[in-house]
Amino acid sequence: MRTLDILAAVLVLGGSTLALTAAIGVVRFPDTLTRMHAATKPQVLGLLLVLIGAAIRLRGNADVGMVILTGLFTLITAPVIANRVGQLAYREQNIRDDLLTKDEMHEFAENGESGGNGQN
């Protein structure tokens, strides 16, 4: 085996491990906000590591472009989806107040605003 093959294998295994810990976090955490955190942060990093490992393994193949696009779309969409899910969970009061250390959305929720971007 060559060095790049070993590096690709380590990246794929590391990414898979992060994805596994994200799945365990989604099952074990108590409320929507903490589950959302577990579903986005390690899941995206794990997917990116798997995709980098796949790109190293597929080097020179036309499929590397699709792997790169997959990673870019994940980086673009995951934070937006997490933000919207968090706002919805807050509005629906599907959160545990004792787990919040700072409630930055309270004033926006009182005014009926959509989260600080100045739009109603």
N, CA, C and O atoms as a GROMACS GRO file, in nm:
protein
  480
    1MET      N    1   0.084  -0.119   0.000
    1MET     CA    2   0.000   0.000   0.000
    1MET      C    3   0.088   0.125   0.000
    1MET      O    4   0.194   0.129   0.061
    2ARG      N    5   0.039   0.224  -0.070
    2ARG     CA    6   0.113   0.349  -0.075
    2ARG      C    7   0.069   0.441   0.037
    2ARG      O    8  -0.032   0.417   0.104
    3THR      N    9   0.145   0.546   0.057
    3THR     CA   10   0.118   0.641   0.165
    3THR      C   11  -0.017   0.710   0.147
    3THR      O   12  -0.090   0.732   0.244
    4LEU      N   13  -0.050   0.746   0.022
    4LEU     CA   14  -0.178   0.813  -0.002
    4LEU      C   15  -0.296   0.721   0.025
    4LEU      O   16  -0.401   0.768   0.069
    5ASP      N   17  -0.280   0.592  -0.001
    5ASP     CA   18  -0.388   0.498   0.030
    5ASP      C   19  -0.411   0.487   0.181
    5ASP      O   20  -0.524   0.479   0.227
    6ILE      N   21  -0.302   0.488   0.256
    6ILE     CA   22  -0.314   0.482   0.402
    6ILE      C   23  -0.378   0.611   0.454
    6ILE      O   24  -0.463   0.605   0.542
    7LEU      N   25  -0.338   0.726   0.399
    7LEU     CA   26  -0.398   0.852   0.439
    7LEU      C   27  -0.547   0.855   0.408
    7LEU      O   28  -0.627   0.902   0.489
    8ALA      N   29  -0.585   0.807   0.291
    8ALA     CA   30  -0.726   0.802   0.253
    8ALA      C   31  -0.804   0.712   0.349
    8ALA      O   32  -0.916   0.746   0.390
    9ALA      N   33  -0.747   0.599   0.385
    9ALA     CA   34  -0.814   0.507   0.477
    9ALA      C   35  -0.831   0.570   0.615
    9ALA      O   36  -0.936   0.556   0.678
   10VAL      N   37  -0.728   0.640   0.663
   10VAL     CA   38  -0.737   0.706   0.794
   10VAL      C   39  -0.844   0.815   0.791
   10VAL      O   40  -0.920   0.830   0.887
   11LEU      N   41  -0.850   0.892   0.684
   11LEU     CA   42  -0.951   0.997   0.673
   11LEU      C   43  -1.092   0.939   0.668
   11LEU      O   44  -1.183   0.992   0.733
   12VAL      N   45  -1.111   0.833   0.594
   12VAL     CA   46  -1.244   0.771   0.586
   12VAL      C   47  -1.285   0.713   0.721
   12VAL      O   48  -1.399   0.728   0.763
   13LEU      N   49  -1.192   0.646   0.788
   13LEU     CA   50  -1.224   0.590   0.920
   13LEU      C   51  -1.251   0.700   1.023
   13LEU      O   52  -1.342   0.688   1.105
   14GLY      N   53  -1.171   0.806   1.020
   14GLY     CA   54  -1.192   0.918   1.112
   14GLY      C   55  -1.326   0.986   1.088
   14GLY      O   56  -1.398   1.018   1.182
   15GLY      N   57  -1.360   1.007   0.961
   15GLY     CA   58  -1.488   1.067   0.927
   15GLY      C   59  -1.604   0.979   0.967
   15GLY      O   60  -1.707   1.028   1.014
   16SER      N   61  -1.589   0.850   0.947
   16SER     CA   62  -1.695   0.756   0.987
   16SER      C   63  -1.714   0.755   1.138
   16SER      O   64  -1.827   0.744   1.186
   17THR      N   65  -1.606   0.767   1.211
   17THR     CA   66  -1.615   0.773   1.357
   17THR      C   67  -1.687   0.899   1.403
   17THR      O   68  -1.770   0.894   1.494
   18LEU      N   69  -1.657   1.012   1.339
   18LEU     CA   70  -1.728   1.135   1.373
   18LEU      C   71  -1.877   1.125   1.340
   18LEU      O   72  -1.961   1.172   1.417
   19ALA      N   73  -1.909   1.064   1.228
   19ALA     CA   74  -2.049   1.047   1.192
   19ALA      C   75  -2.119   0.955   1.293
   19ALA      O   76  -2.235   0.978   1.327
   20LEU      N   77  -2.050   0.854   1.340
   20LEU     CA   78  -2.108   0.766   1.442
   20LEU      C   79  -2.133   0.840   1.573
   20LEU      O   80  -2.238   0.823   1.635
   21THR      N   81  -2.038   0.923   1.615
   21THR     CA   82  -2.058   0.999   1.739
   21THR      C   83  -2.172   1.099   1.722
   21THR      O   84  -2.245   1.126   1.818
   22ALA      N   85  -2.188   1.155   1.602
   22ALA     CA   86  -2.302   1.245   1.578
   22ALA      C   87  -2.434   1.170   1.591
   22ALA      O   88  -2.529   1.221   1.649
   23ALA      N   89  -2.439   1.050   1.537
   23ALA     CA   90  -2.562   0.971   1.546
   23ALA      C   91  -2.593   0.934   1.691
   23ALA      O   92  -2.710   0.937   1.732
   24ILE      N   93  -2.492   0.901   1.767
   24ILE     CA   94  -2.513   0.870   1.909
   24ILE      C   95  -2.562   0.994   1.984
   24ILE      O   96  -2.649   0.985   2.070
   25GLY      N   97  -2.505   1.111   1.950
   25GLY     CA   98  -2.547   1.235   2.013
   25GLY      C   99  -2.691   1.270   1.983
   25GLY      O  100  -2.762   1.320   2.070
   26VAL      N  101  -2.735   1.244   1.860
   26VAL     CA  102  -2.874   1.273   1.824
   26VAL      C  103  -2.968   1.187   1.907
   26VAL      O  104  -3.075   1.233   1.947
   27VAL      N  105  -2.931   1.065   1.932
   27VAL     CA  106  -3.017   0.975   2.009
   27VAL      C  107  -3.014   1.009   2.158
   27VAL      O  108  -3.117   1.000   2.225
   28ARG      N  109  -2.899   1.047   2.210
   28ARG     CA  110  -2.884   1.063   2.355
   28ARG      C  111  -2.917   1.201   2.410
   28ARG      O  112  -2.958   1.212   2.525
   29PHE      N  113  -2.899   1.307   2.331
   29PHE     CA  114  -2.918   1.442   2.385
   29PHE      C  115  -3.066   1.470   2.412
   29PHE      O  116  -3.153   1.416   2.344
   30PRO      N  117  -3.095   1.556   2.512
   30PRO     CA  118  -3.232   1.568   2.561
   30PRO      C  119  -3.326   1.657   2.481
   30PRO      O  120  -3.447   1.632   2.481
   31ASP      N  121  -3.277   1.760   2.414
   31ASP     CA  122  -3.371   1.851   2.348
   31ASP      C  123  -3.326   1.882   2.205
   31ASP      O  124  -3.221   1.837   2.160
   32THR      N  125  -3.408   1.959   2.137
   32THR     CA  126  -3.387   1.984   1.994
   32THR      C  127  -3.258   2.060   1.967
   32THR      O  128  -3.186   2.027   1.873
   33LEU      N  129  -3.227   2.160   2.048
   33LEU     CA  130  -3.107   2.240   2.022
   33LEU      C  131  -2.979   2.159   2.037
   33LEU      O  132  -2.888   2.173   1.955
   34THR      N  133  -2.970   2.077   2.139
   34THR     CA  134  -2.849   1.997   2.155
   34THR      C  135  -2.842   1.886   2.051
   34THR      O  136  -2.734   1.851   2.004
   35ARG      N  137  -2.954   1.831   2.014
   35ARG     CA  138  -2.956   1.731   1.906
   35ARG      C  139  -2.916   1.792   1.774
   35ARG      O  140  -2.844   1.731   1.695
   36MET      N  141  -2.962   1.914   1.750
   36MET     CA  142  -2.927   1.983   1.627
   36MET      C  143  -2.776   2.009   1.622
   36MET      O  144  -2.714   1.995   1.516
   37HIS      N  145  -2.719   2.045   1.733
   37HIS     CA  146  -2.574   2.066   1.740
   37HIS      C  147  -2.500   1.937   1.706
   37HIS      O  148  -2.403   1.939   1.629
   38ALA      N  149  -2.545   1.826   1.762
   38ALA     CA  150  -2.481   1.698   1.734
   38ALA      C  151  -2.503   1.654   1.589
   38ALA      O  152  -2.418   1.586   1.531
   39ALA      N  153  -2.614   1.692   1.532
   39ALA     CA  154  -2.644   1.649   1.396
   39ALA      C  155  -2.570   1.731   1.291
   39ALA      O  156  -2.554   1.685   1.178
   40THR      N  157  -2.525   1.851   1.326
   40THR     CA  158  -2.462   1.934   1.224
   40THR      C  159  -2.310   1.937   1.235
   40THR      O  160  -2.241   1.907   1.137
   41LYS      N  161  -2.256   1.970   1.348
   41LYS     CA  162  -2.112   1.994   1.357
   41LYS      C  163  -2.028   1.869   1.330
   41LYS      O  164  -1.952   1.869   1.232
   42PRO      N  165  -2.038   1.763   1.409
   42PRO     CA  166  -1.952   1.647   1.380
   42PRO      C  167  -1.995   1.574   1.253
   42PRO      O  168  -1.912   1.511   1.187
   43GLN      N  169  -2.122   1.582   1.218
   43GLN     CA  170  -2.169   1.513   1.098
   43GLN      C  171  -2.107   1.575   0.973
   43GLN      O  172  -2.062   1.503   0.884
   44VAL      N  173  -2.104   1.707   0.967
   44VAL     CA  174  -2.046   1.775   0.850
   44VAL      C  175  -1.896   1.751   0.844
   44VAL      O  176  -1.842   1.721   0.738
   45LEU      N  177  -1.828   1.763   0.956
   45LEU     CA  178  -1.684   1.738   0.958
   45LEU      C  179  -1.654   1.593   0.919
   45LEU      O  180  -1.560   1.566   0.845
   46GLY      N  181  -1.734   1.500   0.970
   46GLY     CA  182  -1.715   1.360   0.934
   46GLY      C  183  -1.735   1.335   0.786
   46GLY      O  184  -1.658   1.262   0.723
   47LEU      N  185  -1.840   1.396   0.730
   47LEU     CA  186  -1.864   1.381   0.587
   47LEU      C  187  -1.750   1.440   0.506
   47LEU      O  188  -1.707   1.381   0.406
   48LEU      N  189  -1.700   1.557   0.548
   48LEU     CA  190  -1.588   1.618   0.475
   48LEU      C  191  -1.463   1.531   0.480
   48LEU      O  192  -1.392   1.519   0.381
   49LEU      N  193  -1.436   1.471   0.595
   49LEU     CA  194  -1.320   1.382   0.604
   49LEU      C  195  -1.337   1.260   0.513
   49LEU      O  196  -1.242   1.218   0.447
   50VAL      N  197  -1.457   1.203   0.509
   50VAL     CA  198  -1.483   1.090   0.420
   50VAL      C  199  -1.467   1.132   0.274
   50VAL      O  200  -1.409   1.059   0.194
   51LEU      N  201  -1.518   1.249   0.240
   51LEU     CA  202  -1.506   1.296   0.102
   51LEU      C  203  -1.362   1.328   0.063
   51LEU      O  204  -1.322   1.301  -0.050
   52ILE      N  205  -1.285   1.383   0.155
   52ILE     CA  206  -1.143   1.407   0.126
   52ILE      C  207  -1.070   1.275   0.106
   52ILE      O  208  -0.988   1.262   0.015
   53GLY      N  209  -1.101   1.177   0.190
   53GLY     CA  210  -1.041   1.045   0.172
   53GLY      C  211  -1.080   0.982   0.039
   53GLY      O  212  -0.997   0.920  -0.027
   54ALA      N  213  -1.206   0.999   0.001
   54ALA     CA  214  -1.251   0.946  -0.129
   54ALA      C  215  -1.184   1.019  -0.244
   54ALA      O  216  -1.148   0.956  -0.344
   55ALA      N  217  -1.167   1.150  -0.232
   55ALA     CA  218  -1.101   1.227  -0.338
   55ALA      C  219  -0.955   1.186  -0.354
   55ALA      O  220  -0.903   1.178  -0.465
   56ILE      N  221  -0.889   1.159  -0.242
   56ILE     CA  222  -0.750   1.111  -0.250
   56ILE      C  223  -0.746   0.976  -0.318
   56ILE      O  224  -0.658   0.950  -0.401
   57ARG      N  225  -0.838   0.890  -0.283
   57ARG     CA  226  -0.841   0.756  -0.343
   57ARG      C  227  -0.878   0.760  -0.491
   57ARG      O  228  -0.829   0.678  -0.568
   58LEU      N  229  -0.964   0.854  -0.531
   58LEU     CA  230  -1.010   0.864  -0.669
   58LEU      C  231  -0.927   0.962  -0.753
   58LEU      O  232  -0.967   0.995  -0.865
   59ARG      N  233  -0.816   1.007  -0.702
   59ARG     CA  234  -0.739   1.110  -0.771
   59ARG      C  235  -0.720   1.077  -0.920
   59ARG      O  236  -0.689   0.964  -0.957
   60GLY      N  237  -0.740   1.179  -1.001
   60GLY     CA  238  -0.729   1.159  -1.144
   60GLY      C  239  -0.857   1.113  -1.211
   60GLY      O  240  -0.863   1.105  -1.334
   61ASN      N  241  -0.960   1.083  -1.134
   61ASN     CA  242  -1.087   1.037  -1.188
   61ASN      C  243  -1.181   1.156  -1.204
   61ASN      O  244  -1.168   1.256  -1.133
   62ALA      N  245  -1.274   1.147  -1.295
   62ALA     CA  246  -1.369   1.256  -1.318
   62ALA      C  247  -1.466   1.273  -1.203
   62ALA      O  248  -1.528   1.379  -1.190
   63ASP      N  249  -1.482   1.173  -1.119
   63ASP     CA  250  -1.575   1.180  -1.007
   63ASP      C  251  -1.528   1.269  -0.893
   63ASP      O  252  -1.605   1.300  -0.803
   64VAL      N  253  -1.403   1.309  -0.896
   64VAL     CA  254  -1.350   1.396  -0.789
   64VAL      C  255  -1.425   1.529  -0.788
   64VAL      O  256  -1.448   1.586  -0.681
   65GLY      N  257  -1.463   1.579  -0.904
   65GLY     CA  258  -1.539   1.704  -0.911
   65GLY      C  259  -1.672   1.693  -0.839
   65GLY      O  260  -1.714   1.786  -0.770
   66MET      N  261  -1.739   1.580  -0.855
   66MET     CA  262  -1.866   1.560  -0.784
   66MET      C  263  -1.845   1.550  -0.633
   66MET      O  264  -1.928   1.596  -0.556
   67VAL      N  265  -1.736   1.490  -0.592
   67VAL     CA  266  -1.704   1.480  -0.450
   67VAL      C  267  -1.682   1.620  -0.393
   67VAL      O  268  -1.729   1.651  -0.284
   68ILE      N  269  -1.611   1.705  -0.467
   68ILE     CA  270  -1.587   1.842  -0.422
   68ILE      C  271  -1.718   1.921  -0.415
   68ILE      O  272  -1.740   1.994  -0.319
   69LEU      N  273  -1.804   1.906  -0.515
   69LEU     CA  274  -1.933   1.974  -0.513
   69LEU      C  275  -2.019   1.928  -0.395
   69LEU      O  276  -2.088   2.009  -0.333
   70THR      N  277  -2.015   1.801  -0.366
   70THR     CA  278  -2.091   1.749  -0.252
   70THR      C  279  -2.044   1.814  -0.122
   70THR      O  280  -2.126   1.855  -0.040
   71GLY      N  281  -1.914   1.824  -0.104
   71GLY     CA  282  -1.861   1.889   0.015
   71GLY      C  283  -1.898   2.036   0.023
   71GLY      O  284  -1.932   2.086   0.131
   72LEU      N  285  -1.892   2.107  -0.090
   72LEU     CA  286  -1.927   2.249  -0.090
   72LEU      C  287  -2.075   2.271  -0.059
   72LEU      O  288  -2.108   2.359   0.020
   73PHE      N  289  -2.162   2.192  -0.118
   73PHE     CA  290  -2.305   2.206  -0.090
   73PHE      C  291  -2.337   2.173   0.055
   73PHE      O  292  -2.425   2.235   0.115
   74THR      N  293  -2.266   2.077   0.112
   74THR     CA  294  -2.286   2.046   0.253
   74THR      C  295  -2.243   2.163   0.340
   74THR      O  296  -2.312   2.198   0.436
   75LEU      N  297  -2.129   2.223   0.309
   75LEU     CA  298  -2.082   2.337   0.388
   75LEU      C  299  -2.174   2.457   0.375
   75LEU      O  300  -2.187   2.535   0.470
   76ILE      N  301  -2.239   2.472   0.261
   76ILE     CA  302  -2.328   2.586   0.241
   76ILE      C  303  -2.463   2.563   0.309
   76ILE      O  304  -2.516   2.655   0.371
   77THR      N  305  -2.518   2.445   0.298
   77THR     CA  306  -2.656   2.423   0.344
   77THR      C  307  -2.669   2.383   0.491
   77THR      O  308  -2.770   2.416   0.553
   78ALA      N  309  -2.574   2.313   0.547
   78ALA     CA  310  -2.587   2.264   0.685
   78ALA      C  311  -2.604   2.377   0.788
   78ALA      O  312  -2.691   2.364   0.874
   79PRO      N  313  -2.527   2.485   0.783
   79PRO     CA  314  -2.549   2.592   0.882
   79PRO      C  315  -2.685   2.660   0.866
   79PRO      O  316  -2.747   2.699   0.965
   80VAL      N  317  -2.731   2.675   0.743
   80VAL     CA  318  -2.860   2.739   0.719
   80VAL      C  319  -2.973   2.654   0.775
   80VAL      O  320  -3.064   2.704   0.841
   81ILE      N  321  -2.966   2.525   0.749
   81ILE     CA  322  -3.070   2.434   0.799
   81ILE      C  323  -3.068   2.430   0.952
   81ILE      O  324  -3.174   2.430   1.015
   82ALA      N  325  -2.949   2.426   1.011
   82ALA     CA  326  -2.939   2.424   1.157
   82ALA      C  327  -2.997   2.552   1.217
   82ALA      O  328  -3.064   2.547   1.320
   83ASN      N  329  -2.971   2.665   1.154
   83ASN     CA  330  -3.026   2.791   1.202
   83ASN      C  331  -3.177   2.791   1.197
   83ASN      O  332  -3.242   2.832   1.293
   84ARG      N  333  -3.234   2.746   1.090
   84ARG     CA  334  -3.381   2.745   1.076
   84ARG      C  335  -3.445   2.646   1.173
   84ARG      O  336  -3.550   2.676   1.231
   85VAL      N  337  -3.385   2.531   1.192
   85VAL     CA  338  -3.439   2.434   1.287
   85VAL      C  339  -3.431   2.489   1.429
   85VAL      O  340  -3.524   2.472   1.507
   86GLY      N  341  -3.322   2.556   1.462
   86GLY     CA  342  -3.308   2.616   1.594
   86GLY      C  343  -3.410   2.724   1.619
   86GLY      O  344  -3.468   2.732   1.728
   87GLN      N  345  -3.435   2.809   1.519
   87GLN     CA  346  -3.536   2.913   1.533
   87GLN      C  347  -3.676   2.854   1.550
   87GLN      O  348  -3.754   2.900   1.633
   88LEU      N  349  -3.706   2.752   1.473
   88LEU     CA  350  -3.836   2.688   1.484
   88LEU      C  351  -3.854   2.622   1.621
   88LEU      O  352  -3.960   2.633   1.682
   89ALA      N  353  -3.751   2.553   1.668
   89ALA     CA  354  -3.760   2.490   1.799
   89ALA      C  355  -3.779   2.594   1.908
   89ALA      O  356  -3.854   2.571   2.003
   90TYR      N  357  -3.713   2.708   1.896
   90TYR     CA  358  -3.728   2.813   1.996
   90TYR      C  359  -3.870   2.870   1.993
   90TYR      O  360  -3.931   2.890   2.097
   91ARG      N  361  -3.921   2.896   1.874
   91ARG     CA  362  -4.056   2.953   1.862
   91ARG      C  363  -4.163   2.856   1.914
   91ARG      O  364  -4.262   2.899   1.972
   92GLU      N  365  -4.142   2.729   1.892
   92GLU     CA  366  -4.238   2.629   1.936
   92GLU      C  367  -4.218   2.590   2.083
   92GLU      O  368  -4.288   2.503   2.134
   93GLN      N  369  -4.121   2.653   2.150
   93GLN     CA  370  -4.087   2.624   2.289
   93GLN      C  371  -4.052   2.477   2.310
   93GLN      O  372  -4.088   2.418   2.412
   94ASN      N  373  -3.981   2.420   2.214
   94ASN     CA  374  -3.938   2.282   2.222
   94ASN      C  375  -3.792   2.277   2.267
   94ASN      O  376  -3.711   2.203   2.211
   95ILE      N  377  -3.761   2.356   2.369
   95ILE     CA  378  -3.625   2.364   2.422
   95ILE      C  379  -3.632   2.354   2.574
   95ILE      O  380  -3.738   2.371   2.634
   96ARG      N  381  -3.519   2.326   2.634
   96ARG     CA  382  -3.510   2.324   2.780
   96ARG      C  383  -3.438   2.450   2.824
   96ARG      O  384  -3.321   2.469   2.794
   97ASP      N  385  -3.508   2.535   2.895
   97ASP     CA  386  -3.451   2.663   2.938
   97ASP      C  387  -3.334   2.645   3.034
   97ASP      O  388  -3.245   2.730   3.039
   98ASP      N  389  -3.333   2.537   3.111
   98ASP     CA  390  -3.224   2.517   3.205
   98ASP      C  391  -3.092   2.484   3.136
   98ASP      O  392  -2.986   2.493   3.200
   99LEU      N  393  -3.094   2.448   3.008
   99LEU     CA  394  -2.972   2.419   2.934
   99LEU      C  395  -2.916   2.542   2.863
   99LEU      O  396  -2.802   2.539   2.814
  100LEU      N  397  -2.994   2.650   2.855
  100LEU     CA  398  -2.947   2.772   2.790
  100LEU      C  399  -2.863   2.854   2.887
  100LEU      O  400  -2.904   2.878   3.000
  101THR      N  401  -2.746   2.895   2.842
  101THR     CA  402  -2.664   2.983   2.924
  101THR      C  403  -2.690   3.129   2.892
  101THR      O  404  -2.676   3.216   2.978
  102LYS      N  405  -2.729   3.157   2.767
  102LYS     CA  406  -2.761   3.293   2.726
  102LYS      C  407  -2.873   3.285   2.622
  102LYS      O  408  -2.863   3.211   2.524
  103ASP      N  409  -2.978   3.360   2.645
  103ASP     CA  410  -3.094   3.358   2.557
  103ASP      C  411  -3.093   3.482   2.468
  103ASP      O  412  -3.149   3.585   2.505
  104GLU      N  413  -3.030   3.472   2.352
  104GLU     CA  414  -3.018   3.586   2.262
  104GLU      C  415  -3.142   3.607   2.177
  104GLU      O  416  -3.160   3.715   2.121
  105MET      N  417  -3.227   3.508   2.165
  105MET     CA  418  -3.345   3.521   2.080
  105MET      C  419  -3.468   3.571   2.155
  105MET      O  420  -3.573   3.592   2.093
  106HIS      N  421  -3.457   3.591   2.285
  106HIS     CA  422  -3.574   3.630   2.364
  106HIS      C  423  -3.634   3.763   2.317
  106HIS      O  424  -3.755   3.773   2.300
  107GLU      N  425  -3.549   3.864   2.295
  107GLU     CA  426  -3.601   3.994   2.254
  107GLU      C  427  -3.660   3.990   2.113
  107GLU      O  428  -3.756   4.062   2.084
  108PHE      N  429  -3.606   3.907   2.026
  108PHE     CA  430  -3.660   3.895   1.891
  108PHE      C  431  -3.793   3.820   1.893
  108PHE      O  432  -3.884   3.851   1.815
  109ALA      N  433  -3.805   3.723   1.979
  109ALA     CA  434  -3.930   3.647   1.989
  109ALA      C  435  -4.042   3.734   2.045
  109ALA      O  436  -4.157   3.720   2.004
  110GLU      N  437  -4.008   3.824   2.137
  110GLU     CA  438  -4.109   3.914   2.192
  110GLU      C  439  -4.161   4.013   2.088
  110GLU      O  440  -4.279   4.046   2.085
  111ASN      N  441  -4.071   4.060   2.002
  111ASN     CA  442  -4.108   4.159   1.900
  111ASN      C  443  -4.165   4.095   1.774
  111ASN      O  444  -4.214   4.166   1.686
  112GLY      N  445  -4.159   3.964   1.764
  112GLY     CA  446  -4.211   3.896   1.646
  112GLY      C  447  -4.117   3.901   1.527
  112GLY      O  448  -4.158   3.876   1.414
  113GLU      N  449  -3.990   3.934   1.552
  113GLU     CA  450  -3.892   3.940   1.443
  113GLU      C  451  -3.840   3.802   1.414
  113GLU      O  452  -3.860   3.709   1.492
  114SER      N  453  -3.772   3.789   1.300
  114SER     CA  454  -3.731   3.656   1.256
  114SER      C  455  -3.588   3.622   1.291
  114SER      O  456  -3.532   3.532   1.229
  115GLY      N  457  -3.525   3.689   1.384
  115GLY     CA  458  -3.395   3.644   1.428
  115GLY      C  459  -3.284   3.744   1.413
  115GLY      O  460  -3.168   3.703   1.403
  116GLY      N  461  -3.312   3.871   1.410
  116GLY     CA  462  -3.207   3.969   1.416
  116GLY      C  463  -3.157   4.020   1.283
  116GLY      O  464  -3.063   4.099   1.280
  117ASN      N  465  -3.217   3.980   1.174
  117ASN     CA  466  -3.170   4.029   1.046
  117ASN      C  467  -3.245   4.153   1.000
  117ASN      O  468  -3.222   4.200   0.889
  118GLY      N  469  -3.332   4.208   1.083
  118GLY     CA  470  -3.402   4.331   1.052
  118GLY      C  471  -3.527   4.315   0.967
  118GLY      O  472  -3.591   4.414   0.931
  119GLN      N  473  -3.563   4.193   0.935
  119GLN     CA  474  -3.681   4.170   0.854
  119GLN      C  475  -3.793   4.115   0.943
  119GLN      O  476  -3.767   4.047   1.042
  120ASN      N  477  -3.915   4.145   0.908
  120ASN     CA  478  -4.029   4.091   0.982
  120ASN      C  479  -4.089   3.973   0.912
  120ASN      O  480  -4.186   3.915   0.960
   0.00000   0.00000   0.00000
